[in-house]
Amino acid sequence: MIKDRELIEKEIDERELVELAKDLVSIPSENPPGDEERVSKVLIKWLHKIGFDVKTYTPKEKRVNVIGVLRGKRKEGGKTLIWNGHTDVVPAGDLNLWTHPPFEPRIVAGKLYARGSVDMKGAIASVLEGIAAIQRAGIKLNGSFVLQAVADEEVMSHFGMEYLVNNGLVQGDAAIIGEPTGLKIEIAERGIVWPRITTHGVQAHASMPELGINAIEKMSRLVPKLQAMKFKALQHPLLGKPTINVGTIGGGTKVNIVPDRCIIDVDRRTIPGETSNDVLGEIRKITEELKKEDAELDVEIELVDYAEPSEISPNEEIVKISENAVELVCGKRPKLRGMPGATDARFLINQCNIPSVILGPGNTEQAHTANEFVEIGELVKASKIYALIAAEFLG
């Protein structure tokens, strides 16, 4: 690997890497509404340039998934390494909060500022530059390197990885997910459960509230019970405890009408071993306890969406190779961690049985913020790391 490192580092072109990253982030691909078509065309051009065979899958208009395959010299029996990243980004939000327009990339003090720079188009540029460097260095891979540039990750991946997995379009021996980790290695991630809870009441004139049942008042008793959940019995060595957050609330029709309905959306992050049914059951338990105190409480609970938690063994080959590559490039052996959010790793691990590490440039705390940025130095390091992993795993 050390020999490969020397060859690869000579061929990493920082200027080319930055220009590609700027090209990618300059194309809006906000989700919602969801449109990865234009950015996918830029990727396809680059993939063809460096020798990939490319296919696209479009489950819905403008929701484009790009799959590039670079086949090594060994045509039969070689391993397959997947690199997975998403081309959609969260909306830019209030433009007044941005120092520079979010889709006009700027480089300031060694940082690339733009929506999607850290989450996660910068990482896509890094892996493409890394593979280009392998080829310029004359390193011949034995197996196949697959790049998945997928849609819809920011909104639960229904038109992205979920579609690809459900249609049998994902095969591999190991995978890297390029989400921002500060070039640390993450081998576990939380899941998501999104319950929607509705309290029902009875409308009445606000001057005679005793004739109605106030649904907002009923909800006001439930919300503190949810937020007070401590999860004392649940703990994961890398992910810690589960979390819960009441994210939205709405109710009522008019100020002078007793509201007959109140709705909240809840974000519940799960750890391996928990299921969506577990989460709904614990919420029902809380509401049943409240009903004992208030017979008028009428609650409806529905599951809006969910993503399963996932984890792999620290002894997997892809973990060990990734540790070695990060240590070579960054000078320090990384401590294995867990991802507090959810990524497309869950599909690869849970549905496809493909051991997958989450490893990418940039700080997760920069994701989804105004003035999002990634350091150019980390993009360069990521290129080297991805190339070393590919050279070793497919050597």
N, C-alpha and C positions, 0 to 999 in steps of 0.2 A: 504493500500500500504506500510506503514511503517513496518508492521509485515512481509510482503513478502520480503521487502528489506533486513531485518536482516537475514532471512532464505537463500535468494539468495546469498548475499555477502559471507556467510560462504562457499558456494559451488563453487564459481568462482575459477577455477584453473588457475592461471596465467601461469604456466609452460606449461600446456596443450594448452592453448590459443596461446602462442607464437610458440609452435612447429607446431600447425596446420597452423598458418599464414606463417611460414617458408616453410612448405610443399607446400602451394599454390603458393607462389611467386617464388619458385625455378623452377617451370614448365613454360617455355616460352609459352605464348598464345598471341603473338603479332598480331595486326590487323591494317593494313594489314600485312601478307596475310590472317590471320584468321584461327585459329585452337584451339578450346576449348576442344578437345576430351580428352587429357591426364589430364588436370586439373579437368575435370568433373568426371573422374574415382575416383580421390581422394575425391571429394565431396560426391559422391554416397556412398563410403565406410563409410564416417563419418555419413551421414544421416541415413543409415541403422543401424549404431552402436547406435544411440540415438532414434531409434524407428520410423523414418519417412517411409511412403510409398513413393516410388520414381518412377517417369516416366521420360523418356527422349524423346525429340522431335528434330529431325535432318533434317531441311529443305534442307540442302546441306551437302555434305561429310565433316566431321570433324567440322561442325558448330552445336555444341550440346547445347541444352537448357535442364537444369535439373529442374524438379518441384518436390519438396518434400512436403508431407502433413503429419502433425502430428495431429491426430484426438483426441479431448478431450473426456471426459466422457459423455458429452451430444451429442448423435448421431444425434438427429433431432432438428432443430430450433436454434441451436447455431450460433454465429457469426463466420466470417472468417476474420482473419488478415493476410495480405500478407507482407512479407519482400522481397524486390527486390534488387538484385545486379547483376553486370555483371562480367563475368570471363575473358573477353578479356582485353588486355592492349595495349597502344600505343607502337610502336616500340622503342627500347632502344636508337636508334640513334648512334651518334659517341661514340664508346666505350672508346676513349681516354679522354672523359669528365668525366668518372666515376672513382671515387676513388677505388671502388670495382666492380667486374663484376656484371652486373645488375641482373643476375639470380642466384647469389650465395649470399643468404641473410646474412647480418652481423648485429650484435647488437653492437652499440657503444653509450655509454653515455645514455642508456635508450631509444634509437631509433632503429627501425628496418629499415635498408636500403635495398632496392631492387626495381626493376620495379614492379609496381602494389601494393606496400605496402600500399600506401594511396589511390590509385585509381584502384581497391577498394577491393583487396583481404583481406586486414587487417580487414575490416568491416565484410566480410563474416565469417572470423574466429571468430570475436566478437559475431555475432548473434548465431552461432552454440554453442559456449561456454555458452552463456546466456541461451539458451534453455536446454542444458545439465544440467546447474545449477538448473533450474526450476524442472527438473525431479529428480535430486539428493536430492533437498529440499522437495520432496514429494508434491509439489503444483500441484493440478489437474485442468487443463484448461477445461472450458465448451465447447468452440468452437474449430475451426480448425486453426492451424497455418500453413501457406503456405510459403515455401521458394522458390523463383524464382531465380535461378542462370543462367542468360541468356547470349546469345552470341551477338556479333556484335554491342554493344552499342557505341563503339568508331567510328563506321562508319555508323551512322544513324539508326541502329537497324533493318535493313530489314530482316536479318536472325534470329533476336531475338524477341523482344517484338512485333514488327509489325506482324511477322508471327503468334505468339501466339494469339494476339488479333484478327487478321483476321480469325483465325480458331476457334474462340469461346472457347479458352482454359484458359481464365482469368475470375475468379469470386471471389468477395470478398466484404467485408463491409468497409474496410479501408486498407491503405497500408503505409509502411515505405520504402523509397528509401535510401539505406545506403551510398550515395555519401559523400565525405568529406565535412563537414561543420564546423569543429571545435566544434562539439557537440552543435551547434546552430540549431534552427529549421527554415526551409525555406518552405514557403507555396506558392510561386510563382516562375516562371522561364521564362526566355526569350525563344523565338523561334529562328530558324535559317532559312535564305533564302540564297541560293547559286546561284546567277545569273552568267552566263558566257556571256561575251560581246565580240563581234568580230567586228573589223573595217576592211572593205575591201578596197583595193586599186588596182593599176595597176602596173605591173612589167615594169621596163625599165632598161637600162644600167646605172650604177651609174655615168658615165661620162656625161650623158644627163638626169638628174633627172626631167627636165621640161617635158619630154615625158611620165612620169609616175605619179602615185598618191601614196604617201608614207603613208601606213596604220599605221605605228608606229607614225608618226607625227600627224595623225588624233587622235590616241588614247591618245597622250600626251595632247591634249586639253580637252579630256573627263575626264581623271583621276582626275585632280584637282577639277573639278566640283563635282565629287562624294565624294571626301574626304572632301570637304567644307560643306557638308550637316550638318545642325545643329539640325534639328528636334525640333524646338522651340515650336511647338504646341503639342508635344507628351511627356507625363511624366507619370510615374507610381509611386505610393507612396513607393513601395518596390524595384522596379527595375530601377528607374530613367529613363533616356532617351534611345532610341535605339542607336545602334552604327553601323558603317560601316567601312570596311577595304578591300582595294584592296590587295589580298593575293598572287597572282601569275600573271606573265606576260610573254608572249612569242610572237615572231614575226620575220619575215624575213627568208630568205633562205641562203644568202651569203652577205658578206660585200659589194661587188660591184654590188649588185642588189637592185633596189628600191623595198622595201617589199610590197607585195600585200595583206598581212594579219597580223593582230595583235590581240592577244586574252588575256583577263584578266579574272580571277576568283575573284568574290567579295563575302565577308562574311558580311551579313547584319543581325544583331540581332534585333529581333522584341519584342514588348511588347504586353500583352493581348489587343485584339481589332484590331490588325493589321493582315493582311493576305498576302500570297505570291503575290496575284494579286495586292494588294496595293503597294508592293515593286517594282514589275515590272512596274507598272504604273508610279511611281515617276521617275524611270530611263528613261522610254520612254519620259517623259516630259522634262527631261534635254537634251536628244538627239535631240528632236524636236526643242528646243530653239537653240541648236548649229547649226542645219541644216539651220536655218534662216540666220546665219552668214556665213555658208560654204555649198554651194550647192553640193559640191563633197563628203561630209560626208556620208558614207554608213555604217550603223551600224546594227548588228544582235544581238538580245537579246534572250537567252534561259534560262529556269529554269532547273538547274542540280539536285537540291534536296532541301528539306525543312523540317523543324520540327516546329510544332505549339507551340506558347507560352501557358502557362497554369497557373491557380491559383485556390485556394480554399478559403473558408471563414475562418477567424481566430476563428470562433465559432464552428467549427466542433469538434465532440467528440475526434477524434484522435489527434487534435491539443492540446486540453486541457489536455488530458492524457499524451501526450508527454511533455508538459510544466511542469507538476507535476513531472514526472520521472526525467527530466534533473535537476530540482531544488533540488530534494532529493539527487541526486548523486553528483552534481557539487556545490551545496550550494548557487546557485543564479538563480533566475527565468530568463530564456532566453528571449531576445528580438526577436520577429519574424522578419525574413529577406526574401529577394528574392535571387534566384540563377541567377547569370549573364549568365551562360551557359545553355545548354539544357540537360535534363536527360530523363530516361524512365518514369518519372512521367507523362509526357504529354499523354502517351497512357492510363494510368490508369485513369487519370482525364478526358481527353477529349473524349476518345472512350468508356471507361467502366464506367464512372460516379462513380468512386471509390475515395473518398477523400484521398489524399496522402500527407504525409509530407516528406521532404528531411532532413535526420538527420544521420550524420556519423562521425567517428573519423578522425582527421587529417585536415590539412590546404589545401584548394583548390589550393593555390599557389604552393604547392609541386607537384601537379599532372602534368604529362607530362614533368617533368624536369629531367636532369641528377642528380644522387645521391638522388633520391626520397626517402623519409622516412616518417614513422609515429611513434609517441611516444607510447611506450608500455603502459604508464599510460592511454592514451586516449583509447587504445583498451580495457583495463580492464573496464574503465568507460562506454564505449559503450556497453559492455556485460551486465553490470548491468542495464543500461537504457533500452536496448531492452527487457531484461527479465521482468523488471517492467511494461513496456508498455503492453507486452503480457499477463502478469498475471492480469493486471487491465482490459484491453479491453476484454479479454476472460474469466474473472473471473466468 
